[in-house]
Amino acid sequence: MASYSNKELKEALRALLSLWTKCEKAQTGLAEGSPQRSLMCRRVKALGIAIALVQRELEGMADG
């Protein structure tokens, strides 16, 4: 597995949070039950998981 610096992870987290916010806003404009909304919901969930994993990695760096 690749090793990333604290700076790289913080930059990635900032980008992921920005994208997550934009996707959530876009999701509200999509019709309920549409394929586009379903896809956007999956993207938002995946971004949330990615954000949590990056945050966990950053916390691990701070601990040790």
N, C-alpha and C positions, 0 to 999 in steps of 0.2 A: 504494500500500500504506500502511496506517495506521502511524503512528509511536507507540510506546509508551514510557513513561518506565521507568527502571530499577526504580522502586518497583512499578509496575504489572506488570512482567515477573516480579519476585520473588514478588509475591502470586499471580500466575497459576501460577507454577512450584510454589509450595506447595500450591495447590488441586489441580493436576494430579497431583502426587506422592501426595497423600492419596487421590484417586479411584483412581489406579493400584493402590495398595496394597489398597484395599477390593475392587477388581475381581479382583485376583489371589487374595485370600482366598476370595471368592465362587466363583471358578472351580473351586477344589478340591472344592467341595461338589456340583458338577454332574456328571451321568452322562457318562462318556466316550462320544463319538459323538452326543450329543443336540444338537438345534438350539440349545438355550440355551447349551451349552458352546461350540459353534462361534461363536456371536455374541459371547460373553464373550471368547473368544480374540482375535477381531478387534478388540474394544474395547481389550483390554490392549495389543495391538500398536499400534493407533492412538494410544493415550495415550503409549506409549513414544516414538513418532515425535514427537508434540507436545512432550514433555518435552525431547527432544534438540534440537529446533528452538529452543525458548525458551532452553535453556542456551547454544546457539551464539550466539544474539542477545545474551545477557548477556555472554558472553566477548568478543564484538565491541565492545560498549560499553566494556569494561574496557581493551581494546587501543587504542582510539582515540577 
